[in-house]
Amino acid sequence: MDNHIIVPNSENNISSLVEVNSVIHTESDLPNIGGDLDAFLPINKVPLSTDMGGYSKAHSVRLEKDGKEVEMGVVGKDYLLVPNKELMDVASEIMGMSNLNFKPTKKFFNGKQFRYVWQIDDAGLQVEVPKVGDMMGLCLMMNNSYDGSLKAGIQIFLMRLACLNGQVSRQFGWGIDFKHYSRDGIDWEQNIIQASKVLGGQQIEALPTRFANRIGDLVEPITLQDMASIRKNEDYLGKLPTQQYGQMIDKMYDDGMVTDSNSFTAYDLFNAGTNVLWHQKKMTTASFKNNALVVDGMMKYARDISNDTLIDPNQISLELN
């Protein structure tokens, strides 16, 4: 605990453990891969007026930029607006209480949706993929939105360390959501304690091994017929947009075969897809969604070719008051 300090938080009336010299919510910390807006500008929720001069139930969410207000979205009057900066303060508290090491890797803000990613730099949580030797590590992502399109909360997923491919997954991962709609506001202290318990519990230790074992099933040669089946099946990659699928195939051919086999494998296809969707110079909300589509789709394919039954991965997805 020597590398932490106690920092009082006046807004939440609690104290937290925060990394010394940790700066995680300034515009200069990481480049914004979602656009050129400052993710931490002041934000306001303003009631909209009606044609009759009264006020409607809808509210405008506005950023203060260069002395002017720019509308980012419209929400209901009960929508609890959470500034990105405040959510990052919450992230500091959660990470500080976890006793893990976090490395900032990615910041995304397009004016409406916000995502911030840290790599959990802890060798004890890294695991090797069977039959390949690739190492997988964990990442934490903080989510938020100013228009109601994305829940505020945290999400854990895996990353291929060889090329830092983020592998967002709904099935092989877990998250905790913070309710945006609440008349009494968000109980940050309870949320922080709950998230810290999960982050430091057995769930996070079991996740990398479960993921790596499943992904190891992809180390099987694929024929053109197999690729056609993967592409046409909506449970696999049938829902992936044509452009992204084409980029995925090109990337697989460019990178060649990961293993020593004489043909491409489903693992090569998987890695090409996550690489294309995670390393775009300018990412969009669709980039994250399609990344999860590739990961979960290929995991379903791995399950099917290994003839395993579908097992609940014990994903944690909680909405806390």
Sequence and secondary structure as in RCSB ss.txt:
>XXXX:A:sequence
MDNHIIVPNSENNISSLVEVNSVIHTESDLPNIGGDLDAFLPINKVPLSTDMGGYSKAHSVRLEKDGKEVEMGVV
GKDYLLVPNKELMDVASEIMGMSNLNFKPTKKFFNGKQFRYVWQIDDAGLQVEVPKVGDMMGLCLMMNNSYDGSL
KAGIQIFLMRLACLNGQVSRQFGWGIDFKHYSRDGIDWEQNIIQASKVLGGQQIEALPTRFANRIGDLVEPITLQ
DMASIRKNEDYLGKLPTQQYGQMIDKMYDDGMVTDSNSFTAYDLFNAGTNVLWHQKKMTTASFKNNALVVDGMMK
YARDISNDTLIDPNQISLELN
>XXXX:A:secstr
 TTEEEEEETTTTEEEEEETT   SSTTSS BTT SS TTS EEEEEEE TTSSEEEEEEEEEEETTEEEEEEEE
ETTB    HHHHHHHHHHHHHHHT  EEEEEEEE SSEEEEEEEE  GGG EE TTT  EEEEEEEEEEESSSSS
 EEEEEEEEETTTTEEE  SSS EEEEE SB TT   HHHHHHHHHHHHTSHHHHHHHHHHHHHHHTT SB  HH
HHHHHHH TTTTTTS HHHHHHHHHHHHHH  SSSSSS BHHHHHHHHHHHHHS SS  HHHHHHHHHHHHHHHH
HHHHHTT         EEEE 
